[in-house]
Amino acid sequence: MHRFSRQASLAAIAAGRQGKYWQMHDKIFQHYSSLSMAKFQQFAREIGLNMPRFEHDRQDPEAIQRVNEDLREGAAAGVHGTPTIFINGRLLRLRSLNGFDVMIEQELHKEKEATPR
């Protein structure tokens, strides 16, 4: 898990409350390797957020609870980072074109076997 993953999630939620979730999302992923608390504030200013509201929403107990629940659910499902990919509920471990092909073919084969004739 990234050092700033919780704060990044909270920044995205706070931006979303002002209708700019995707703009914040894009900034976070464009600058993934250099995130900091100051960067989230910079991003908020760059995308034109109301800064007092942004700061309030980032600290909102409801938003914090939502992030904590998402993290717990993700951990229970086997998510350890982003991106994590599931195909028919199975975690894709080999994240390459070949890995996708193999898992999709396995799932299609299972579907064919399960279909009554």
Stockholm file with secondary structure:
# STOCKHOLM 1.0

chainA/1-117         MHRFSRQASLAAIAAGRQGKYWQMHDKIFQHYSSLSMAKFQQFAREIGLNMPRFEHDRQDPEAIQRVNEDLREGAAAGVHGTPTIFINGRLLRLRSLNGFDVMIEQELHKEKEATPR
#=GR chainA/1-117 SS CCTTHHHHHHHHHHHHTTTCHHHHHHHHHHTGGGCCHHHHHHHHHHTTCCHHHHHHHHTCHHHHHHHHHHHHHHHHHTCCSSSCCEETTEECCSCSHHHHHHHHHHHHHHHHHHSCC
#=GC SS_cons         CCTTHHHHHHHHHHHHTTTCHHHHHHHHHHTGGGCCHHHHHHHHHHTTCCHHHHHHHHTCHHHHHHHHHHHHHHHHHTCCSSSCCEETTEECCSCSHHHHHHHHHHHHHHHHHHSCC
//
